[in-house]
Amino acid sequence: MTPHQSDYLDALRVAEQIIVLGPAGTGKTYIAGTHAADRLRKREVRKIIITRPNVPAGRSLGFFPGTLEEKIAPWVVPLTETIKERMGAGAFDVAVKNGDIEIVPFEVMRGRTFDNAIVILDEAQNTTPAEIKMFLTRIGDGTQVIINGDVSQTDLRETSGLRTVIHLTKSNSLPIPIIEFELDDIVRSGICGMWVRAFEGAGI
């Protein structure tokens, strides 16, 4: 729907790692989810890995019942709902049951290796430099990585790992496309665009 979305789709076709930045409502998460679902359905990858840092803007994950995976599930609903819509509810449920779609909290990621997968890190602005280093060093062969985030919405009091990765990518000329969405790329709704611009203008 916008030139930057076209650039994003082009990068997904060829790049092993992609960094996607920008405000809410630009399609960052939706495009990542549909792309992942399509690659899994075509068996181009063995599984989809979804993760995000445990830095809530409100209640902690500790207030939710269940295992770590069950605790984080509500926080990745934007991605899982997109994938479910693309694949169909039945196929999605089977994939989750078989482990072909996996939600991996940062707390249990150390020591893992993600091979032949598509890995999506959402809300990457809330990773610390140490966390995003740990995440990126989990990546094995045949794996595509999508890092989504909005550096203007970090909930951290320390340096954002996403900012660190952007700096390292640019300063070392790493072969990683950085797609930067802008306010004009907001496609969710006119109301969404109106509020993003209003908060942006207020410096919030």
N, C-alpha and C positions, 0 to 999 in steps of 0.2 A: 504493500500500500504506500510505501515511501521509498525513495532512493536508498536510504540507509538500511531498510529492511532487505532490499535487493542485494546490497553489499554483504549483509549478514548471511543470507542464503548462499551466495557465491562462496563465501569463506567456508561455510559448513560443508560444501561439496569437496573441498580440496585440502583444508588445513587439519592437522592433527590436534592443534590447540587453538582456541579462540577466546578472546577476552571481549566481553560485551558490556558497555557502560551506558548509563542514561537514566532519565527520570521514569517514574511510574507510567504505565499505560502505553509504552512504545512497542510492546510485543516481544520483549527480551525473553521472558519465561515461556510464552506461548509458542514461539518459534522453536525454542530449544526442546520443549516437550513433544511437539509434533514431529520434529526431525528425529528425535530419539525413538519414538514409537514406530516410525516408518522403517528405520534401520533395523530394529528388532524384528518387526514383522517380516522383513525381507531376509532375515537371518544373516545380515551383514555383520552383526555383532552378537555375542553370546548373551549379554545381559545389559541392563540399564542400572547404573548406580546413581542414586540421588543423595546429596548431602547438603547441609548448611550449618553454619556455626550456631552454637547454643548461646546466643546473646539476645534474649527477648527484650522488646521495648517495654513490656509490662510484666506479667506473671512469669515466674521461672518454670522451666520444664519439670522441676521437682514437684510441683503441685499436681501434675497429671499422673493418673495411675498407670501401672503396667511397666513393661520392660523399657530400656532406653529407646529401642526401635519404635515401640508403641507411643512413647512420650513425644518423640520427634515427628511422628506421622502428621499431626494436625498442622505443623509448621510448614510442611512441604505440600500441602493440599493444592496450591496453584499448579504445581507440576504434575502431581498424580492425577488430578482431575482432567488436565489437558491430555495426558497420555491415555487415560481411560476413555475419554471422548473419541480420541483418534483410533484406538484399537477396538473399542467396543467393551462393554462391562465384563462380559464373559471371558473374553481373551485376556483382559487385564487381570482378572481374578486368578485365572489359571497361571499366568506369568508370575504373579506375586507368590502364589502357593509353591511354584516350582523353583523359586529363587531367581527367575530371569529378570525380575525387577526387584531391586533391593534398596532399602533406605538405610544408610550407614551413618550413624552419629559420629562426630569427631572423637568422642570419648573411646570408641572401640576401633578406630581406624589404624592406629599404629600397628605395624607388623603385617598389614594387608598388602597384597599386590593386585592391581586391577588390570587383568589381561583381557583382550578381545571384548572390550566393553565400550559403552559410551557413558561418560561420567559427567554429571552436571553438578557444579557447585553454585548454589543460589545464595543471594545476600552476602556475596564475598567481601563486601566492605566491612563486615563485622568479624572477619578473621584477623587474628594477630599475625605479624610476620612469621612467628614460629609455627603457627597452625597452618598457614598456607604453604610454608616450606614442607611441612610434614605431608600435607595433602598432595602436593605436586610430585613428591618423591615416592608416592604409592603407585604411580602410573607405569604400567608394563607395556608389553608389545600389543599391537593391533588395537590400541585404545584411542578414542577421541575425547578430548576434554573441553567442556564449555564452562567458562567462568563468567557468571552474571553478577552485576552489582551496580550500585549507585553511590559513588564516593561522597556525595553530598548528604547521604542519609545514614552515615555510620553512627552506631550507638556505643562505640568504644571511647574510652578516655585516653587510649594510647594510639600509637601509629597504626593505621589500617594496613593489613597485609595486602589488600588489593592495591593500595597506593604503592607499596613496595614492589609488587610484581610489575605494575605498569612502568615504574622507574627502571627496573632491571631489564625489562623487555626493550625499552627504548634506548637505554644507555649501552646495552650490549648488542643492539641490532638483531635481536632474536627473531626467528622466522615465525612470529605469532601475530596474526591479524588482530588489531584492536578496533572494534566497531564502536563508534561513539554516537549514540542517539542524542537528539536535541529536542527542545520543546516542540518544534514543528513536526516531530515524528510521533507525537502522542495520538494514538488512534482509538483508545479505549472509549472515550466519549467526549463531547464538548464540555461537560461538567468537570471531568477529570482534568482536561487541559486547562480550564479556567482556574481551578484551584492550585494546580502545580505552578502556574504562572503567578498567581497571587502570592503564594508562599515564597516563591523564588524572589519576587519583587520586594518582599518584606525581609528577605535575608534569613528565612526560617527553613 
